[in-house]
Amino acid sequence: MSTTQLHSMADAEESIEFDQLCHVCESLFDEKVTWEKDRYRLHHDIFSLASSAAHGCHICNLILAQVTPENVKLLQQDLAELVTHPSRQIGINVSFREGRFFLSIAAQGSVLSDNWFSDPVARQEGWSVIGQLRMTFKEDDDTNATRSKAVLNCSDTSIAQITEWIGQCINSHEKCFDVQTVAAKRDVLPKRLLDVSSAATTGRLRLVSTATMHQHTLYVTLSHCWGGKCGTILGVDNLGNFEDGVEVSILPRTFQDAVMITTKLSVQYLWIDALCIVQDSPDDTAWRHEASIMGDVYANSYVTLAATTSENSNGGLLRRRSPLSIWPCRVEAKWTCFEPGRLVVSVGRWTRERDMKPLEDPAWAFQEWLLSKRLVHFSHDQIPWECYYLAASQLYPEGRDEDDIINEGLPAKRIIVSLLDKEHSAYHVLWQRIREEYSAKQLTKATDKLTAFSGIARMAHRALKSAPEDYCVGLWKPMLLTELLWKRPGDEVSDRPSGVYIAPTWSWASLNGGFLFPLEVSKEGHWLVDVIET
């Protein structure tokens, strides 16, 4: 897709028809069908499934979207190598539990089973469950009543939805306000912002100082993967050019999309780390200062745009998608084995794990996602929304309440919401979980490990009602003896960065990779050591 096409966010539509089924999918809802637990009805092979989806079968599109790219390749390879017969490659089972219907997708051969939908009995029959769709009666359906044929994951209609979510968060989410009172928020602005107010008319933006701006100036932040080397960065040599103004078209695609969406949201300023922090200052002083307030930059922003599925700055925020693989299919079930009626077949409420990668992995993004009070993910086919109260998407715009986020939301938001709702005795366990999750994230520079965690530490200690001095190189002094019992998971050998100092060897922060705190320390025992001084 060209830059011109990407920057036109009109609701360009695909010539499709919802609810059209191939003969194989029609037979799934026939009155003669009998569904038995763990017994799979044979469906298309992977090539026929793709062909049927391309010819407009709505359910084939939904099924195909649940199969990971890795499993698609394995299924194709199995057919080429005659590992499985085409007639027995993919199976479908319909079950009813907890008041809901589920359509399970399974395959035979060399596929990678989805543990989330693990089915022990199916495995005994040679089936590996690789995906699942939900089905509800029409009167119980909670998906978006309006199905869009737009071919981009974000269009003008989507911008209107984001604007509505922001308004709800600001005006009616008490839970979000409660969380923000303990977030790592200090009334500071980043040193520079991008003024994008004339980008839509002149195609240019300008880097401006915030020295004379009001502390509560609205700005949008971008969370993105650098992907090794970022396409365009702010340096000593081009600082003057950016202050004078540059063409938006010279920027990497992700940055261009962020500029466009910021203007669509009617916000004047945008903050992108690569363009607002001088990356090559001789003494590194500027970068260290900006890094120290990074948590505040995201916590204070109006909304964060996350280039969640882009590997680098050229990946962009906007994606082409097939509307039939996103929006629910409405069918008439004529079953006699289950209650017949009008059913809505749809994908799950929250996004798939693969739709959160690769940006879910970097340590800096963990802090950005946790501390941003409002977050919009640009995934492969949707724009999931997340604040401290609501996890939603275009498909489920009403989302779910905070209890659902605790159980199924992104780890960062789930933990902080739990942290506020638990009794004080549970605080320490949750504080441990935050650090365990963070330690498994990736860093380009090992020396950033504690810097990228500083905002999270401030937030946690405010929630713990703990003094700032209680935090020491990743550990919590009031529970120091227990904290020192951390270990590497499994039999992994300790790995520490060579040639650089990160933290004392008794801190988990000195390691590359993850660690675990002990599951439980007996309250009946007694310590044979005392902490004399910290």
Secondary structure per residue as TSV (DSSP state, phi and psi in degrees):
chain	resnum	aa	ss	phi	psi
A	1	M	-	360.0	134.4
A	2	S	-	-76.8	163.1
A	3	T	H	-61.0	-38.6
A	4	T	H	-60.9	-43.8
A	5	Q	H	-65.0	-41.8
A	6	L	H	-61.9	-35.5
A	7	H	T	-86.3	-0.1
A	8	S	-	-100.0	106.2
A	9	M	-	-99.7	19.0
A	10	A	S	-60.4	153.9
A	11	D	-	-75.2	67.2
A	12	A	-	-60.9	130.0
A	13	E	B	-113.8	153.8
A	14	E	-	-96.3	147.4
A	15	S	-	-81.6	87.3
A	16	I	-	-134.8	167.8
A	17	E	-	-128.1	126.0
A	18	F	T	-72.1	153.9
A	19	D	T	72.8	10.8
A	20	Q	-	-83.0	135.0
A	21	L	-	-124.5	147.6
A	22	C	-	-77.2	169.8
A	23	H	H	-65.2	-31.2
A	24	V	H	-67.3	-44.7
A	25	C	H	-71.3	-33.5
A	26	E	H	-59.6	-38.1
A	27	S	H	-68.0	-19.5
A	28	L	T	-64.6	-23.3
A	29	F	T	-113.6	13.5
A	30	D	-	-72.7	151.0
A	31	E	T	-65.6	-20.5
A	32	K	T	-83.3	-9.9
A	33	V	-	-76.2	134.2
A	34	T	-	-117.8	119.9
A	35	W	-	-97.5	126.2
A	36	E	-	-118.1	147.8
A	37	K	T	-57.7	130.5
A	38	D	T	66.3	13.5
A	39	R	-	-108.6	119.7
A	40	Y	-	-97.9	134.5
A	41	R	E	-89.9	130.5
A	42	L	E	-65.8	139.9
A	43	H	-	-126.5	-160.8
A	44	H	-	-66.8	156.8
A	45	D	-	-79.7	175.3
A	46	I	H	-64.0	-36.2
A	47	F	H	-71.4	-42.7
A	48	S	H	-67.2	-34.7
A	49	L	H	-62.2	-46.3
A	50	A	H	-63.8	-38.9
A	51	S	H	-66.6	-43.2
A	52	S	H	-64.1	-39.1
A	53	A	H	-63.1	-42.8
A	54	A	H	-64.3	-27.6
A	55	H	T	-89.1	6.0
A	56	G	T	103.8	6.8
A	57	C	-	-68.7	120.1
A	58	H	H	-65.8	-46.5
A	59	I	H	-70.0	-35.9
A	60	C	H	-60.5	-37.9
A	61	N	H	-63.4	-43.9
A	62	L	H	-64.5	-41.5
A	63	I	H	-64.0	-48.3
A	64	L	H	-60.0	-35.7
A	65	A	H	-67.5	-20.6
A	66	Q	H	-83.6	-14.7
A	67	V	S	-86.5	123.0
A	68	T	-	-64.9	153.4
A	69	P	H	-55.7	-34.9
A	70	E	H	-64.3	-42.5
A	71	N	H	-72.0	-31.7
A	72	V	H	-58.8	-46.6
A	73	K	H	-63.1	-41.6
A	74	L	H	-66.1	-40.1
A	75	L	H	-66.7	-40.4
A	76	Q	H	-63.8	-40.8
A	77	Q	H	-66.0	-39.5
A	78	D	H	-59.9	-41.3
A	79	L	H	-67.7	-40.2
A	80	A	H	-64.4	-34.4
A	81	E	T	-97.5	8.1
A	82	L	T	59.0	31.9
A	83	V	S	-70.1	-39.3
A	84	T	S	-129.5	154.9
A	85	H	-	-84.4	139.6
A	86	P	G	-52.5	-34.9
A	87	S	G	-73.2	-12.3
A	88	R	G	-125.0	24.7
A	89	Q	S	-84.7	-43.7
A	90	I	E	-123.5	135.8
A	91	G	E	-128.4	155.4
A	92	I	E	-125.5	138.7
A	93	N	E	-134.3	138.8
A	94	V	E	-110.9	128.3
A	95	S	E	-130.4	161.8
A	96	F	E	-128.8	119.1
A	97	R	E	-151.3	146.8
A	98	E	T	52.4	36.9
A	99	G	T	78.6	10.4
A	100	R	E	-135.0	151.5
A	101	F	E	-92.1	146.2
A	102	F	E	-133.9	138.5
A	103	L	E	-107.6	107.3
A	104	S	E	-92.2	139.3
A	105	I	E	-112.1	124.0
A	106	A	E	-131.0	162.6
A	107	A	E	-145.0	157.3
A	108	Q	-	-110.4	146.3
A	109	G	S	118.8	-145.8
A	110	S	S	-93.2	32.3
A	111	V	-	-81.0	160.9
A	112	L	-	-95.4	114.3
A	113	S	-	-70.6	144.3
A	114	D	-	-87.1	108.1
A	115	N	G	-61.4	-25.4
A	116	W	G	-62.0	-33.8
A	117	F	G	-109.6	33.0
A	118	S	-	-56.1	136.8
A	119	D	-	-136.9	93.8
A	120	P	H	-57.3	-41.9
A	121	V	H	-65.9	-40.4
A	122	A	H	-61.1	-38.8
A	123	R	H	-62.4	-35.9
A	124	Q	H	-64.5	-28.1
A	125	E	T	-88.7	4.3
A	126	G	T	90.9	5.4
A	127	W	-	-97.7	139.4
A	128	S	E	-116.2	120.6
A	129	V	E	-71.2	125.7
A	130	I	E	-119.2	3.6
A	131	G	E	175.7	169.0
A	132	Q	E	-153.0	141.3
A	133	L	E	-116.2	151.5
A	134	R	E	-101.5	150.8
A	135	M	E	-133.4	134.6
A	136	T	E	-134.4	155.3
A	137	F	E	-68.7	149.5
A	138	K	G	-54.5	-38.6
A	139	E	G	-69.7	-17.4
A	140	D	G	-103.9	3.4
A	141	D	-	-67.8	132.5
A	142	D	-	-118.7	16.8
A	143	T	S	-80.9	168.1
A	144	N	-	-59.4	126.2
A	145	A	S	-66.9	-25.2
A	146	T	S	-100.8	118.0
A	147	R	-	-98.7	122.4
A	148	S	-	-94.1	142.1
A	149	K	-	-95.5	12.6
A	150	A	B	-60.0	139.5
A	151	V	S	-94.5	-3.5
A	152	L	B	-105.7	146.8
A	153	N	S	-65.5	-23.3
A	154	C	S	-133.8	121.8
A	155	S	-	-131.7	-174.3
A	156	D	H	-60.3	-36.3
A	157	T	H	-63.7	-38.1
A	158	S	H	-66.6	-38.9
A	159	I	H	-61.4	-40.1
A	160	A	H	-62.2	-37.5
A	161	Q	H	-67.7	-43.2
A	162	I	H	-60.2	-43.6
A	163	T	H	-60.3	-39.0
A	164	E	H	-66.3	-44.0
A	165	W	H	-59.4	-43.6
A	166	I	H	-60.5	-44.6
A	167	G	H	-61.3	-42.0
A	168	Q	H	-62.9	-42.7
A	169	C	H	-62.7	-44.1
A	170	I	H	-69.9	-40.1
A	171	N	H	-96.0	-23.4
A	172	S	H	-136.5	-1.4
A	173	H	-	-93.9	92.0
A	174	E	H	-64.2	-35.3
A	175	K	H	-60.4	-40.9
A	176	C	H	-63.4	-41.4
A	177	F	H	-63.1	-41.2
A	178	D	H	-61.5	-43.9
A	179	V	H	-66.3	-40.0
A	180	Q	H	-63.8	-23.1
A	181	T	T	-69.5	-19.7
A	182	V	T	-112.8	-0.7
A	183	A	S	-64.8	162.0
A	184	A	S	-75.5	53.8
A	185	K	-	-103.0	117.3
A	186	R	-	-114.1	147.9
A	187	D	S	-75.1	74.3
A	188	V	-	-130.1	153.4
A	189	L	-	-111.8	152.6
A	190	P	-	-62.3	158.4
A	191	K	S	-64.1	-33.9
A	192	R	E	-135.7	152.8
A	193	L	E	-136.2	157.2
A	194	L	E	-91.8	122.0
A	195	D	E	-87.1	110.0
A	196	V	-	-108.0	16.2
A	197	S	T	-62.2	-28.1
A	198	S	T	-107.6	8.8
A	199	A	H	-61.8	-38.1
A	200	A	H	-70.0	-27.7
A	201	T	H	-100.3	-36.4
A	202	T	H	-107.7	-14.2
A	203	G	S	74.8	17.9
A	204	R	E	-128.1	155.7
A	205	L	E	-134.3	166.8
A	206	R	E	-141.1	139.4
A	207	L	E	-85.3	126.5
A	208	V	E	-127.4	152.7
A	209	S	E	-80.4	146.7
A	210	T	-	-99.4	8.5
A	211	A	T	-55.3	-36.2
A	212	T	T	-104.4	7.5
A	213	M	S	-83.3	155.7
A	214	H	-	-67.7	145.4
A	215	Q	T	-60.6	-25.4
A	216	H	T	-103.1	28.2
A	217	T	-	-60.3	133.7
A	218	L	-	-76.6	135.7
A	219	Y	E	-152.1	156.3
A	220	V	E	-103.4	144.5
A	221	T	E	-112.6	154.4
A	222	L	E	-115.4	130.9
A	223	S	E	-110.1	123.0
A	224	H	-	-153.6	161.5
A	225	C	-	-88.1	132.9
A	226	W	-	-72.9	-32.6
A	227	G	-	65.4	44.3
A	228	G	S	90.4	-92.2
A	229	K	S	-113.5	123.5
A	230	C	-	-72.3	143.4
A	231	G	S	-59.1	-41.3
A	232	T	S	-139.2	131.3
A	233	I	-	-132.9	159.9
A	234	L	-	-85.3	127.5
A	235	G	-	-133.6	175.8
A	236	V	T	-59.2	-38.7
A	237	D	T	-72.2	-33.4
A	238	N	T	-107.6	8.4
A	239	L	H	-57.2	-45.5
A	240	G	H	-62.1	-38.5
A	241	N	H	-61.9	-44.1
A	242	F	H	-68.1	-33.8
A	243	E	H	-69.5	-31.6
A	244	D	H	-77.2	-28.0
A	245	G	-	119.2	135.9
A	246	V	E	-131.3	160.8
A	247	E	E	-72.7	134.5
A	248	V	G	-61.2	-31.0
A	249	S	G	-65.2	-16.7
A	250	I	G	-82.7	-9.4
A	251	L	S	-83.6	156.0
A	252	P	-	-59.7	158.5
A	253	R	H	-59.3	-40.3
A	254	T	H	-60.7	-41.0
A	255	F	H	-68.7	-39.3
A	256	Q	H	-60.9	-44.3
A	257	D	H	-64.0	-38.6
A	258	A	H	-64.3	-39.5
A	259	V	H	-61.5	-48.0
A	260	M	H	-60.5	-46.0
A	261	I	H	-68.9	-36.4
A	262	T	H	-60.1	-43.8
A	263	T	H	-67.0	-36.5
A	264	K	H	-63.8	-29.6
A	265	L	T	-84.9	2.4
A	266	S	T	61.9	36.8
A	267	V	-	-109.0	137.4
A	268	Q	S	-81.2	-30.7
A	269	Y	E	-118.8	145.9
A	270	L	E	-132.6	139.0
A	271	W	E	-116.7	121.8
A	272	I	-	-125.9	123.4
A	273	D	H	-53.6	-43.4
A	274	A	H	-65.2	-25.2
A	275	L	H	-108.8	-8.8
A	276	C	H	-113.8	-7.3
A	277	I	S	-120.1	128.5
A	278	V	-	-66.2	117.7
A	279	Q	T	-87.2	-13.2
A	280	D	T	-128.1	33.5
A	281	S	-	-63.0	139.1
A	282	P	T	-54.0	-42.0
A	283	D	T	-101.6	3.2
A	284	D	S	66.1	8.3
A	285	T	H	-63.2	-44.7
A	286	A	H	-60.2	-44.7
A	287	W	H	-65.1	-43.1
A	288	R	H	-62.0	-39.6
A	289	H	H	-65.2	-47.3
A	290	E	H	-64.6	-36.4
A	291	A	H	-64.8	-34.1
A	292	S	H	-68.7	-22.0
A	293	I	T	-110.7	13.0
A	294	M	H	-57.7	-41.3
A	295	G	H	-59.7	-39.6
A	296	D	H	-67.9	-36.8
A	297	V	H	-58.7	-45.2
A	298	Y	H	-75.6	-37.8
A	299	A	H	-65.9	-31.1
A	300	N	T	-89.2	-9.0
A	301	S	S	-73.5	155.2
A	302	Y	S	-64.8	-44.8
A	303	V	E	-162.1	148.4
A	304	T	E	-106.4	129.5
A	305	L	E	-95.3	121.6
A	306	A	E	-107.6	118.1
A	307	A	-	-80.3	66.2
A	308	T	T	-63.4	-36.8
A	309	T	T	-107.0	14.9
A	310	S	-	-98.9	130.0
A	311	E	S	-77.1	-21.6
A	312	N	S	-155.5	-174.1
A	313	S	T	-70.9	-9.6
A	314	N	T	-97.1	-0.7
A	315	G	S	-72.7	-29.3
A	316	G	-	81.5	168.8
A	317	L	S	-100.9	-32.0
A	318	L	-	-88.4	142.5
A	319	R	-	-137.0	146.6
A	320	R	B	-78.6	148.4
A	321	R	-	-148.1	164.0
A	322	S	-	-98.1	115.6
A	323	P	G	-54.6	-32.7
A	324	L	G	-68.6	-20.2
A	325	S	G	-88.8	-4.2
A	326	I	T	-111.5	-52.2
A	327	W	S	-82.2	148.6
A	328	P	-	-68.0	154.3
A	329	C	E	-104.9	132.7
A	330	R	E	-106.8	120.3
A	331	V	E	-130.6	161.0
A	332	E	E	-105.1	113.9
A	333	A	E	-90.8	128.6
A	334	K	-	-106.6	22.1
A	335	W	-	-58.2	153.1
A	336	T	S	-110.9	-19.6
A	337	C	S	-77.2	-29.5
A	338	F	S	-123.6	169.5
A	339	E	-	-63.6	125.5
A	340	P	-	-75.4	167.2
A	341	G	E	148.6	-178.4
A	342	R	E	-78.8	121.0
A	343	L	E	-114.0	152.7
A	344	V	E	-117.3	117.4
A	345	V	E	-99.3	124.4
A	346	S	E	-147.4	165.7
A	347	V	-	-77.4	167.7
A	348	G	-	-65.6	168.3
A	349	R	S	-66.3	-46.7
A	350	W	S	-100.4	167.5
A	351	T	-	-75.0	155.7
A	352	R	-	-72.5	152.4
A	353	E	G	-56.9	-38.7
A	354	R	G	-68.4	-18.0
A	355	D	G	-81.1	-1.0
A	356	M	G	-104.2	0.2
A	357	K	T	-108.9	150.8
A	358	P	T	-91.3	-4.2
A	359	L	T	-70.1	-15.6
A	360	E	T	-67.1	-21.1
A	361	D	S	-84.8	-35.4
A	362	P	B	-67.9	144.3
A	363	A	H	-64.5	-39.6
A	364	W	H	-60.7	-39.6
A	365	A	H	-65.9	-31.6
A	366	F	H	-58.2	-44.9
A	367	Q	H	-68.1	-42.5
A	368	E	H	-61.3	-43.0
A	369	W	H	-70.7	-39.5
A	370	L	H	-66.9	-41.6
A	371	L	H	-91.1	-18.4
A	372	S	-	-67.9	124.7
A	373	K	S	-73.2	-24.1
A	374	R	E	-138.4	131.7
A	375	L	E	-138.1	127.6
A	376	V	E	-115.2	118.1
A	377	H	E	-90.8	133.2
A	378	F	-	-102.9	96.8
A	379	S	-	-96.5	-168.5
A	380	H	S	-63.3	-37.5
A	381	D	S	-135.6	-8.5
A	382	Q	-	-135.9	178.9
A	383	I	-	-126.3	78.6
A	384	P	-	-59.6	142.4
A	385	W	E	-109.6	144.8
A	386	E	E	-147.9	123.6
A	387	C	E	-129.3	-170.7
A	388	Y	S	-77.3	-6.9
A	389	Y	S	-113.4	-36.8
A	390	L	-	-123.5	129.6
A	391	A	E	-113.6	115.5
A	392	A	E	-141.1	179.3
A	393	S	-	-159.6	175.8
A	394	Q	S	-61.2	-34.2
A	395	L	S	-73.9	-37.4
A	396	Y	S	-123.4	73.0
A	397	P	T	-65.6	-24.5
A	398	E	T	-80.8	-16.0
A	399	G	-	59.4	-146.5
A	400	R	B	-136.3	164.7
A	401	D	-	-85.6	-175.0
A	402	E	H	-64.8	-27.6
A	403	D	H	-64.3	-36.8
A	404	D	H	-69.5	-35.8
A	405	I	H	-64.8	-38.9
A	406	I	H	-59.8	-39.6
A	407	N	H	-83.8	-36.0
A	408	E	H	-135.4	-0.6
A	409	G	S	-73.8	-176.0
A	410	L	-	-63.4	146.4
A	411	P	H	-52.9	-42.6
A	412	A	H	-61.6	-51.5
A	413	K	H	-65.3	-39.4
A	414	R	H	-58.4	-42.8
A	415	I	H	-70.0	-44.3
A	416	I	H	-68.3	-36.4
A	417	V	H	-65.0	-41.1
A	418	S	H	-63.6	-39.1
A	419	L	H	-59.0	-36.3
A	420	L	H	-79.1	-25.0
A	421	D	H	-92.3	-12.0
A	422	K	S	-88.2	158.3
A	423	E	-	-69.0	160.9
A	424	H	H	-58.8	-30.8
A	425	S	H	-63.7	-22.5
A	426	A	H	-95.5	-7.7
A	427	Y	H	-57.3	-44.2
A	428	H	H	-62.4	-38.5
A	429	V	H	-63.0	-43.6
A	430	L	H	-67.2	-39.2
A	431	W	H	-61.1	-37.7
A	432	Q	H	-64.6	-42.2
A	433	R	H	-62.5	-39.0
A	434	I	H	-58.8	-45.5
A	435	R	H	-71.1	-36.4
A	436	E	H	-62.1	-45.2
A	437	E	H	-63.1	-44.4
A	438	Y	H	-63.1	-41.3
A	439	S	H	-61.7	-24.6
A	440	A	T	-83.9	-5.3
A	441	K	S	-79.3	165.5
A	442	Q	B	-100.1	144.9
A	443	L	-	-130.4	135.6
A	444	T	S	-71.8	-41.8
A	445	K	S	-111.0	118.8
A	446	A	G	-60.7	-29.9
A	447	T	G	-68.8	-10.2
A	448	D	G	-84.9	-1.2
A	449	K	T	-56.8	-48.7
A	450	L	T	-81.8	-30.3
A	451	T	G	-63.5	-44.4
A	452	A	G	-71.3	-9.1
A	453	F	G	-105.3	-7.5
A	454	S	H	-61.7	-41.9
A	455	G	H	-64.6	-40.6
A	456	I	H	-63.2	-41.6
A	457	A	H	-61.4	-42.7
A	458	R	H	-62.8	-42.0
A	459	M	H	-62.4	-47.0
A	460	A	H	-63.7	-39.6
A	461	H	H	-73.7	-27.7
A	462	R	H	-68.7	-39.7
A	463	A	H	-66.4	-35.3
A	464	L	T	-78.8	-5.6
A	465	K	T	53.7	42.8
A	466	S	-	-109.6	144.9
A	467	A	-	-66.5	146.4
A	468	P	G	-54.1	-34.8
A	469	E	G	-72.3	-7.1
A	470	D	G	-75.0	-12.2
A	471	Y	E	-95.8	126.3
A	472	C	E	-140.0	109.1
A	473	V	T	39.1	50.9
A	474	G	T	92.7	-8.9
A	475	L	E	-111.8	162.0
A	476	W	E	-111.8	114.9
A	477	K	G	-58.8	-40.6
A	478	P	G	-59.6	-21.2
A	479	M	G	-123.7	35.8
A	480	L	H	-60.3	-42.4
A	481	L	H	-62.9	-42.7
A	482	T	H	-65.4	-40.4
A	483	E	H	-62.6	-30.3
A	484	L	T	-75.0	-4.1
A	485	L	T	-90.0	13.3
A	486	W	-	-60.9	158.9
A	487	K	B	-150.6	162.5
A	488	R	-	-75.2	146.9
A	489	P	S	-69.0	143.0
A	490	G	T	61.3	-139.8
A	491	D	T	-105.4	22.7
A	492	E	-	-62.7	141.8
A	493	V	-	-85.2	138.1
A	494	S	-	-58.3	136.4
A	495	D	-	-131.0	119.5
A	496	R	-	-121.2	145.4
A	497	P	-	-57.7	136.7
A	498	S	S	-93.3	138.2
A	499	G	S	83.6	-3.3
A	500	V	S	-133.5	149.1
A	501	Y	-	-99.9	126.8
A	502	I	-	-110.1	-50.6
A	503	A	S	-163.6	165.8
A	504	P	-	-59.0	151.9
A	505	T	T	-64.8	-18.5
A	506	W	T	-83.1	0.1
A	507	S	S	-103.7	141.7
A	508	W	G	-59.4	-24.9
A	509	A	G	-66.9	-13.4
A	510	S	G	-78.9	-9.5
A	511	L	S	-96.7	154.5
A	512	N	S	-87.0	130.1
A	513	G	S	95.9	-173.4
A	514	G	-	-85.1	171.3
A	515	F	-	-150.0	170.3
A	516	L	B	-134.5	139.6
A	517	F	-	-82.3	159.6
A	518	P	-	-62.7	144.6
A	519	L	S	-63.2	-39.4
A	520	E	-	-158.5	139.4
A	521	V	-	-112.8	125.6
A	522	S	-	-57.7	132.6
A	523	K	S	-82.8	-13.6
A	524	E	S	-83.0	-24.6
A	525	G	S	-77.8	-179.9
A	526	H	-	-137.6	149.6
A	527	W	-	-76.8	141.1
A	528	L	S	-94.5	2.9
A	529	V	-	-131.3	158.7
A	530	D	-	-125.9	150.2
A	531	V	-	-87.4	115.0
A	532	I	-	-86.3	-44.3
A	533	E	-	-157.1	144.3
A	534	T	-	-131.9	360.0
